[in-house]
């Protein structure tokens, strides 16, 4: 299978977004989620994306339970800090250094690891200069608790500011056929500088799969709509590693097969015109 690189490590061209296990209704039962994570790694997935707030910590706990110490060392578990869930269901940001330094303690314990391979600022906090937030990440890296640092929900301007303080190895943003604003500035920069791009919601939470024209193109190619939507990203952008989420083993296998699909220029142009 085709691989891509994050901070010098090769990973499959399609990762797994673990958020779906806890944030898509109905939530996966514990035993089913654990079985899914085991199956994913056994099937070749070696990048799993999570965050301390997914499932209010349950997401990290399930990954920690599912994988052996050897498996955790073999793959990249990417997690994030800097968001909160007011009332257990809302979303807010907390980029205070003290929050981030406290958050990593919980993530390390739940995941059952001593160092986080890829730790990301989940989102800038408008109440805290993000450089202050990233300084906390840098200090955690200097302490050996974090190997590599990434950012999420960042613009190109914010990324360039972040690079003045830390080495940024990845950017995780919302990106798909129907949500492609980052194509104008950010993605060309990431490609030129060989920085990994982790598109979340690459299938628009499944909404893309209802597009009739996408379905027609998929039938012509003898592929599934999800495979076409994912390979549209990977064909166009050489550092992109989509992280679709699923609770279904068959869908997982279907998605990761997209890592080996390269679309023709004519197909790319058709897909570009869908939205």
Buried (B, 14 or more C-beta within 10 A) or exposed (E): EEEBBBBEBEBBBBBBBBBBBBBBEEBBEBEBBBBBBBBBBEBBBBBBBBBBBBBEBBBBBBBBBBBEEEBBEEBBBBBBBBBBBEEEEEEEBBBBBEBBBEBBEBBBEBBBBEBBBBBBBBBBBEEBEBBBBBBBBBBBBEEEBBBBBBBBBBBBEBBEBBBEBBEBBBBBBBBBBBBBEBEEEBBEBBBEEEBBBBBBBBBBBBEBBEBEEBBEBBEEBEBBBBBBBBBBBBBBBBBBBBBBBBBEBEBBBBBBBBBBBEBEEEBBEBBEEBB
